[in-house]
Amino acid sequence: MEDKKKWDLISIASIPLVMTLGNSMLIPVLPVIEKKLAISSFQSSLIITVYSIIAIVLIPIAGYLSDKFGRKKIIIPSLIITAVGGLVSGLSAMLLDNSYYLILLGRFIQGIGASGTFPVVLPLIGDMYKDDRKVSTSLGLIETSNTFGKVLSPIIGAALALIVWYVPLLAIPVFSFASLLLVFFLLKAPEQQEEPIPFGKFIASIKAIFAEKGRWLYAIFAIGCILMYVLFGVLFHLSTLLEETYKLTGLLKGLVLAIPLLALSIASYITGKNIGQSKPLMKWLTFSSCLLLSCSVFAISFSEQIYLLIGGLVFGGIGIGVCLPCLDTFITGGIEKEQRGTVSSIYSSMRFIGVALGPPLFAIIIKSSHQILFLSTAAVCVVASILALIAIRPKNHEKQAE
């Protein structure tokens, strides 16, 4: 890591960390929220989903605006909006008895802010470095920050909820403000060298990119969606299972939830640090990690025994952790700078679709049986493996964007 860019990376890494805390931190608290607000499991899952749905819609717009006006100019107001949404949710929960719909409103506002934060980070890293190895290493650090946030989230969320159940909601604006200060004072984003291209020409260039590179781009979009669907669906289900079946609550439940996420974080860091510039290596790592995830979820389908469940999720977390830096590097390295923000934002939207679908679909499918839930999830993971094998062809985009 270059010394002069160390502080830039620290400020950038705070963004996915905060965004992850703002979402994943609520997962261990959802069963408590259900009881406090007298809502169903499906309704509580919407607290995660509504955040993601609006982000899905606005992320491509944020990506285009970041291409046109600059990354930092989009990230800063987005962090402010995220903090405002957190205040709406937190204060509503604290001051009102029937606060469910106002909590959803606050989460909706947070989703607006989230659309211009982490999705803009990926192209920003691509802008900062010309050397592919530095890009992949930095993206590995960003994904590690993202996944490290997932490790901390259940622990911090459960610990804060021990004070009062709505404290995790109030913590979100605090974390957002901290990231805002880091970005404002430490991030020196690359200046735009040229005038942004006209919108019509820009749209034409995006269409040309998908005409030329659509095969591997669509595959990566789908794989990213599937990984997030599995991750957030499993976390939501595991949180409920630990509380209702195994009577694990509070900090202990948070620590158990953090075990597979820690494996994911370590795998993400090691992969990002070592994949370098080899696109064929990234393809085979993507394929093998999706296959590992498929096998892990398939094994879980045969028993609800806690040790098998956690063990399977550890291997599944490793699979997801290996895959994510590879997907990020494919996107940032294979697209020209002028369109990088928009294309990577579409990829981020697909990831958010997975986040949005996971909790409610898991809540619905589990009503059939544990085995049906995890066999269907394993089948979806197999689809990701097949896409990685047949659709990602590194030779078609080995030449990197300048």
N, C-alpha and C positions, 0 to 999 in steps of 0.2 A: 504493500500500500504506500503510495507516495505521501510524504509527510505533509505537503501543502494541501492535500486533499483529505487528510485524515479527519479533520473537523467537519468537512462537508459530508463525509460518509456517516459520521456519528449523528449529525443532524438529520440526514436522510433516513438512517436506520430507526430513528425515533418514531417516524411516521407509521410504518407497518406495525411496530410494537404497540403504539397507542391505538391504532385501528383494531388490532386483534384483541387487545384488552377490552376495548369498548363493545365488542361483540361476544367473544368467547367467554369473557368473565361472567356473563349472565347465565351461561348454560347450567352450572351447578346450582344456581339460585332459582331456576325455573320451577322445580317442584314446590319450593317455599312460596313463590309468587302465586302458584295455583291455589294453595291453601289460603293465603292471605286475601286474595281477591275473589275466591270461590269461582275459579274458571277451570275449564277442561285442559287436558294435556295438549290437545290440538290448538286451543286458544293461546296457551303459553308459548307454543312453538312459533306462533305468528309474531311474537316479540323479536325473534331472530329474523323471520322471513320478511317482514315489512321493511326492515332496514335494508335488506338485500334487493328487494324488488325495485324500489325507486333508484337505487344505485345502478342496477342493470340498465335502466332506461337512460340515465344521465351520463354514465361513464364514457360512451363514445363522444358525446358533446364536449365533455371535459377534456378528452384526449385531443379533439380537434382544436379547442381553444388553447390548449397548452402548446400545440404545434404553431399556432398563429401568434400568441402573445408572450409565450415563455412559460416554463414549468413553475417557477417560483411564484409568479403572479396568479397562478391558479391554486397552488397548494395553500398559500396563506389564508385567503378568504374561506377556503374549504375547511380548514381547521377551526376557524371561528364559527362557521355554521355548525360543525360537529359539536362544539362546546355548547352552543345555544340549544341544540336538540337534547343534549344530555341534561341541561338545566330544566327544560320543559318536563322530561320524564321524571327526573329525580324530585323536583319540587311538587309535581302533581302527586306522586306516590307518598310524599311526606305529609302534604297538607290536606289531601282529600281521601275520603273513604272509598268511593267508587271511581278509581283513577285509571282503570284498565285502558279505556279508549284514549285518554290523554297521554298515557305512557306510549301507546302505539303512535300517536301524533309526534311525540318527541323522537321516537325511533325513526319515524319517517323523515323528520328534519335531519337527524344524524346521517341517514342514508344519502341525503342530498350532499352533505359535506363529504362523506366517504367517497363519493364518485370522483372527487378531484384531489384525492390524497394518494393512497397506495397505487392506484392505476397509473398515475402520472410519474411515480417513482421509477418504474421500469424503464421508460424511454429516457428519463433524466440520467440514469446510469449509463445508458448507451451513448448519450451526448457527451458525457464527461471524459470518456476514454476512447482512443482510437485502437489501442491494442486489445485484441480479442481475449487474451488471457486475463488482463486486468478487468475487462467487462465481466467475464464469467466468475472471477473471484469475488468481485464486488456484488454481483447478483447473488452469489452464494451467501455473502454476509447479510444481504437484505432479506433473503428467504429465511436465513437463520434467525434474524431479528423477528421476523414474522412468526416463525414457529416457536421461538423462545417465548414470545408473547403468549402463544397458545399453551406453553408449559406453565407459565406463571398464572395465566388467567383463572383456571379452576381453583388454584390455591388462594390467590388474592380475592377472587369473588366469594369463595366460601368463608374466608377470614373476615372480610368486610361485612358479610351478611350476619355474622355472629353478633355484630354491634346492633344493627337494625337491618331488616331485610332490604330496605331501599337504598342503603348506603352505596352498594355497587353502582347504582344508577347515578348517584351524586358524584361518584369518583370520576366519571367519564369526562366532564368538563375540566376537571383538575388536570388529568393526564393530557387532554387536548391542548390546554394552555401551556403546559410545560414543553410539548413538542413545538408549539407555535413560537415560543421564545428561542428555542434552539435553531429552528429554520430561519427565523428572521435575522438573527445575529451571526450565525455561523455559516449558512449556506451561501456560497458564491456560485450561483448557477451560470453555466456558459451563456454568453451573450449570443443573440441571434445574429448570424453573419449576413443574412439576406432578408429582403422584404418577403413576407409570406406570400405564397402563390395564391391567385384568385380562387374563390370557392369552387367555381365550375371546373377549372383546371385541376384543382385538388381532388374533386370527386372522380374525375376521369382517371387521375393517377391511381387512386385507390382501386377503381374497377380493374385497371391494368394489372395491379399487383395481384389481385385475386384471380384474374384470368391466367396469370403466369405461375403463381405460387399457391393457388387455392388448395391443391391436393394436400400438401403438408400443413398449411395453415388451418384448414378445417379440422384435420386430425388432431392438431395440438389444441385447438379450441375445445373439441369434444373431450379429449383426455383431461384437460384442466377442469372442465365441468364435472366429470365423473369423479375425479379425485376429491374435490370439495364436497360433492354430494355424499360420498362415503364417509369422509372425515367428520363432517358436521352431523350427519345422520347418526353415525355410531356414537359420537360424543353425547348427543341428546338422549339416545336410547340408554347408553351406559349410565348417565347421570340418574335417570329415572330408576333403572334396575338396581343400582347400588343403594338407593334410598328405600325403595319399596320392598325389594326382595332380601337384600343383605343388611338392611337397617344401618347403613353407613351414612352419616350426615356430617355437616360442618367441614372442618379442616381436613379430617381424615378422608372424606370423600374427595375433596379437592386434590389431595396427594395421590390417591389412586388414579384419578382421571389424568393426572400429570405424567404418569409412567409411560404410556405409549407416545405421548406428545414429546417427552424428552428424547425418546428414541428417534422420533421424526426430526427433531431439531439437530441432533448430533449427525444424523445421516445427511441432512441438508447442508450442514457446514462442511463436512468432509468432501461431499460431492462437488460443491461449488469451488472449493479450494483446489481440486485435483482434475477436473474435467478438461481444463485448458481449451484448445481450439479444435479438438477432434470431433467433427460432426458425426462420423460413423460411430464413435464411442458413445456419444450422447444418444443416438438412435437405439443402440443395443442396451444401454442402461435404462432408457425409457421402457423398452419392451420387457426386459427382465424384471424391473421394479414393479410394473403393472401385473406381471405374472405372479410375482411374489405376493402382491396384495390380493390377487384372485385366490391363490391357494390358502392364504391366511384366513380370509373371510369364509371360504368353503369349509375349512376345518372347524371354525366357530359354529357353523350351522348344526353340528351334531350334538352339541351340549351347551347348556346354560351354566355349566360349572365355572365358578369365578376365575380359577387359575388358568383354565383353557382360554377363557374369554380375554383375560389380560395378556396372556402369552401370545395369542393370535394377533391381538391388536398391536403389540410391540413389533412383531414382524411386519404387520400391515403398515405401521407408522414408518418403519425403515423404508418400505417400498415407496410410500408417498414422499418421504424426505429425499430420496435419491432422484425421484422423477422431477420434482418441481424446479430445481436449478437448471436442469437440462431444457425443460420447456421454456423457461425465461430466456435462456441464452439463444435458443433457436429463434425466438421472436425478435429480440433486440439486435441480434447479429445478422439477421437475414433481411432486414427492411431498411430502406434509406431513411436518413434522419428526418426529412421533411414529412414523411408519413408514419414515422415510428410511433408517435404518440397515439395516433388514431388506431393503428392496427393493434398495438399492445393494449389499448383500452378496450377493444372488442374482445380480446383474450381475457382481460380482467372481468368484463361483463359476463363471459361464459363461466368463469370461476364463481362469480356471485350468483349465477343461476343455480349452480350446484349447492351453494350455501343456503339459498332460499328453499330449494326443493328438499334437502336432506331431512330436517326435523319434522315437517308435517307429513311427508311420505312415510318415514319410519314410524311415526305415531299411528298412521292408518294401517300399514302393512303388518305391524306387530300384533294387531287384533286377530289376524289369521293364525299365526304361530311364529315362534322363534325361528324354526327351520325355514319356513317360507321366506321370512325377512332376509336371512343371510344367504340362502341359496339364490334368491333374486338379485341380491347385491353382488354376489360372486359372479353371476352371469354378466352384470353390467361391467365389472372389472375385466372380464375376459374380452368384452368388446373393446375396451381401452387397449388391451394387449394386442389385439388383432390390428387395430388402427395404427399402433406404433410400428408393427411389423411390416404392414403392406403399404401404408400411405406416406410415411416419413422416408424420403429418399435424399440423403444428404448431398449427393452429387449434384442434385438439381439446384441447390442453393449454397454450395460450398463457398462461393465467392462472397465475401462479406461487404456490407455497405460501408462506404467511406464515411 
